[in-house]
Amino acid sequence: MHDLLTDPLIGVHPGGGVLRLSLPELLAALSAGKVEGYTGLRAHQADPWHVFLVQLAASIQARKPTDELPDNPSYWEKGLLDLAEGVRESWQLVV
């Protein structure tokens, strides 16, 4: 099972080196301006990946708005679960 909520599956370049983050950790890092790029992302994937992340963040913010984007992974995890009506399996790649 690969759980996007808890497993560090997304490789990022935080400005030096490489980190692997879960989806909530990625949204928190993006909110804090700590992501400069992604590992393994191809040119034709960049736009859809950006749209996906922005849509997730916008959907979460529409339901639970904040004055500034939170850099706390737990906010994003709760928001992702809210989008999935509490069904954790919705964020698992293999069920």
Phi and psi restraints in degrees (value plus and minus 20) as a CYANA .aco file:
   2 HIS   PHI    -141.5  -101.5
   2 HIS   PSI      88.5   128.5
   3 ASP   PHI    -120.8   -80.8
   3 ASP   PSI      93.0   133.0
   4 LEU   PHI     -84.7   -44.7
   4 LEU   PSI     -42.5    -2.5
   5 LEU   PHI     -95.5   -55.5
   5 LEU   PSI     -48.2    -8.2
   6 THR   PHI    -146.7  -106.7
   6 THR   PSI     -47.0    -7.0
   7 ASP   PHI    -106.3   -66.3
   7 ASP   PSI     113.7   153.7
   8 PRO   PHI     -97.0   -57.0
   8 PRO   PSI      63.5   103.5
   9 LEU   PHI    -123.6   -83.6
   9 LEU   PSI     -32.0     8.0
  10 ILE   PHI    -128.1   -88.1
  10 ILE   PSI      95.4   135.4
  11 GLY   PHI    -103.6   -63.6
  11 GLY   PSI     111.8   151.8
  12 VAL   PHI    -153.1  -113.1
  12 VAL   PSI     137.3   177.3
  13 HIS   PHI    -123.8   -83.8
  13 HIS   PSI      88.6   128.6
  14 PRO   PHI    -107.0   -67.0
  14 PRO   PSI      -9.9    30.1
  15 GLY   PHI      99.6   139.6
  15 GLY   PSI     -37.5     2.5
  16 GLY   PHI    -186.9  -146.9
  16 GLY   PSI     103.7   143.7
  17 GLY   PHI      59.8    99.8
  17 GLY   PSI    -181.0  -141.0
  18 VAL   PHI    -156.6  -116.6
  18 VAL   PSI     117.9   157.9
  19 LEU   PHI    -141.4  -101.4
  19 LEU   PSI     134.0   174.0
  20 ARG   PHI    -137.0   -97.0
  20 ARG   PSI     108.9   148.9
  21 LEU   PHI    -148.3  -108.3
  21 LEU   PSI     134.0   174.0
  22 SER   PHI     -97.7   -57.7
  22 SER   PSI     150.8   190.8
  23 LEU   PHI     -82.8   -42.8
  23 LEU   PSI     -65.1   -25.1
  24 PRO   PHI     -82.7   -42.7
  24 PRO   PSI     -57.9   -17.9
  25 GLU   PHI     -84.9   -44.9
  25 GLU   PSI     -58.1   -18.1
  26 LEU   PHI     -84.0   -44.0
  26 LEU   PSI     -66.8   -26.8
  27 LEU   PHI     -81.8   -41.8
  27 LEU   PSI     -57.7   -17.7
  28 ALA   PHI     -86.4   -46.4
  28 ALA   PSI     -64.0   -24.0
  29 ALA   PHI     -84.9   -44.9
  29 ALA   PSI     -59.8   -19.8
  30 LEU   PHI     -83.2   -43.2
  30 LEU   PSI     -61.4   -21.4
  31 SER   PHI     -82.5   -42.5
  31 SER   PSI     -52.9   -12.9
  32 ALA   PHI    -107.1   -67.1
  32 ALA   PSI     -21.5    18.5
  33 GLY   PHI      51.4    91.4
  33 GLY   PSI      10.9    50.9
  34 LYS   PHI    -123.5   -83.5
  34 LYS   PSI      -8.9    31.1
  35 VAL   PHI    -136.5   -96.5
  35 VAL   PSI     102.6   142.6
  36 GLU   PHI    -121.0   -81.0
  36 GLU   PSI     -38.5     1.5
  37 GLY   PHI    -199.8  -159.8
  37 GLY   PSI    -198.7  -158.7
  38 TYR   PHI    -144.3  -104.3
  38 TYR   PSI     130.1   170.1
  39 THR   PHI    -104.1   -64.1
  39 THR   PSI     119.1   159.1
  40 GLY   PHI      54.6    94.6
  40 GLY   PSI     -19.6    20.4
  41 LEU   PHI     -99.9   -59.9
  41 LEU   PSI     104.8   144.8
  42 ARG   PHI    -109.7   -69.7
  42 ARG   PSI     139.0   179.0
  43 ALA   PHI     -74.5   -34.5
  43 ALA   PSI     -62.0   -22.0
  44 HIS   PHI     -93.5   -53.5
  44 HIS   PSI     -30.6     9.4
  45 GLN   PHI    -115.4   -75.4
  45 GLN   PSI     -36.0     4.0
  46 ALA   PHI     -80.8   -40.8
  46 ALA   PSI     -68.7   -28.7
  47 ASP   PHI     -85.0   -45.0
  47 ASP   PSI     -68.4   -28.4
  48 PRO   PHI     -82.5   -42.5
  48 PRO   PSI     -56.6   -16.6
  49 TRP   PHI     -84.2   -44.2
  49 TRP   PSI     -63.6   -23.6
  50 HIS   PHI     -81.7   -41.7
  50 HIS   PSI     -67.3   -27.3
  51 VAL   PHI     -80.2   -40.2
  51 VAL   PSI     -63.6   -23.6
  52 PHE   PHI     -78.4   -38.4
  52 PHE   PSI     -69.3   -29.3
  53 LEU   PHI     -86.3   -46.3
  53 LEU   PSI     -61.2   -21.2
  54 VAL   PHI     -85.3   -45.3
  54 VAL   PSI     -60.8   -20.8
  55 GLN   PHI     -84.3   -44.3
  55 GLN   PSI     -61.6   -21.6
  56 LEU   PHI     -80.4   -40.4
  56 LEU   PSI     -70.3   -30.3
  57 ALA   PHI     -82.5   -42.5
  57 ALA   PSI     -62.5   -22.5
  58 ALA   PHI     -84.7   -44.7
  58 ALA   PSI     -59.2   -19.2
  59 SER   PHI     -85.9   -45.9
  59 SER   PSI     -60.7   -20.7
  60 ILE   PHI     -86.9   -46.9
  60 ILE   PSI     -64.9   -24.9
  61 GLN   PHI     -84.7   -44.7
  61 GLN   PSI     -52.8   -12.8
  62 ALA   PHI     -84.5   -44.5
  62 ALA   PSI     -53.5   -13.5
  63 ARG   PHI    -105.1   -65.1
  63 ARG   PSI     -56.4   -16.4
  64 LYS   PHI    -156.9  -116.9
  64 LYS   PSI      56.1    96.1
  65 PRO   PHI     -86.5   -46.5
  65 PRO   PSI     127.9   167.9
  66 THR   PHI    -152.0  -112.0
  66 THR   PSI     138.7   178.7
  67 ASP   PHI     -86.8   -46.8
  67 ASP   PSI     -57.8   -17.8
  68 GLU   PHI    -148.7  -108.7
  68 GLU   PSI     133.9   173.9
  69 LEU   PHI     -85.6   -45.6
  69 LEU   PSI     104.1   144.1
  70 PRO   PHI     -88.3   -48.3
  70 PRO   PSI     121.7   161.7
  71 ASP   PHI    -123.7   -83.7
  71 ASP   PSI       6.4    46.4
  72 ASN   PHI    -125.5   -85.5
  72 ASN   PSI      96.4   136.4
  73 PRO   PHI     -77.2   -37.2
  73 PRO   PSI     -50.3   -10.3
  74 SER   PHI     -86.5   -46.5
  74 SER   PSI     -53.1   -13.1
  75 TYR   PHI     -80.1   -40.1
  75 TYR   PSI     -66.8   -26.8
  76 TRP   PHI     -90.0   -50.0
  76 TRP   PSI     -57.0   -17.0
  77 GLU   PHI     -83.8   -43.8
  77 GLU   PSI     -65.8   -25.8
  78 LYS   PHI     -81.0   -41.0
  78 LYS   PSI     -59.6   -19.6
  79 GLY   PHI     -85.3   -45.3
  79 GLY   PSI     -62.5   -22.5
  80 LEU   PHI     -83.7   -43.7
  80 LEU   PSI     -60.4   -20.4
  81 LEU   PHI     -85.4   -45.4
  81 LEU   PSI     -57.8   -17.8
  82 ASP   PHI     -82.0   -42.0
  82 ASP   PSI     -61.9   -21.9
  83 LEU   PHI     -81.2   -41.2
  83 LEU   PSI     -52.3   -12.3
  84 ALA   PHI    -115.0   -75.0
  84 ALA   PSI      -4.3    35.7
  85 GLU   PHI      33.6    73.6
  85 GLU   PSI      17.3    57.3
  86 GLY   PHI      61.5   101.5
  86 GLY   PSI     -17.3    22.7
  87 VAL   PHI    -109.4   -69.4
  87 VAL   PSI      80.6   120.6
  88 ARG   PHI     -79.5   -39.5
  88 ARG   PSI     -53.7   -13.7
  89 GLU   PHI     -81.5   -41.5
  89 GLU   PSI     -40.0     0.0
  90 SER   PHI     -81.2   -41.2
  90 SER   PSI     -43.2    -3.2
  91 TRP   PHI    -125.8   -85.8
  91 TRP   PSI      -6.8    33.2
  92 GLN   PHI    -118.6   -78.6
  92 GLN   PSI     115.4   155.4
  93 LEU   PHI     -96.4   -56.4
  93 LEU   PSI     -48.9    -8.9
  94 VAL   PHI    -152.2  -112.2
  94 VAL   PSI     102.0   142.0
